[in-house]
């Protein structure tokens, strides 16, 4: 599905270039569930943002189904983010006054669908994550685990080819994060490709492949 070649990223710090990603080469096939492990407080989110084309690398080639994403225009990048990849945010990013249904339906505003179809798809996505009875609940009426599931439903409603998850278990207790990972495995069995970033080896153990990154390079891949 995706292949990233020689991804490098540097930042200007005190008038000097600081290289944080030093040549990442990564291939992810459709239907894989991989975990990328980094030490805490590293540049893991930088890599995720570049896979989602929210940040621009210093140099790279990025192929998505044989098309080089690195050559996309800004409009093509926006379409790519909307249709092919969805991000499950670490901080949920829910709008405080909107119901769960509105949170999930909001991205569907960009699709040329009738309202009835948008409503049906949003409700179906919420039912997939066991929130069918809370479609009218606002974030303050939901637990952290339920808010996380709203984020996942929001991603599923758009039917992306690839799901990105940045530390999705950070705010969950030991029982709840296992439920989340079981849900990811269920989605993966339905051929959703998932890339998850974590620093927790117990969380990473749920993935089919674990990519260890150290000092800005891939250190090893465990299958």
Buried (B, 14 or more C-beta within 10 A) or exposed (E): BBBBBEBBBBEEEEEEEEEBBBBBEBEBEEBBBBBBBBEEEBBBBBBBBBBBBEEEBEEBBBBBEEEEBBEBEEEEBEEBBBBBBBBBBBEBEBEEEBBBBBBBBBBBEEBEEEEEEBBEBBBBBBEBBEBEEBBEBBBEEBEBBBBBBBBBBBBBBBEBBBBBBBBBBBBBEEEBBBBBBEBBBEBBEEEBBBBBBBBBEEBBEBBEBBBBBEEBEBEEEEE
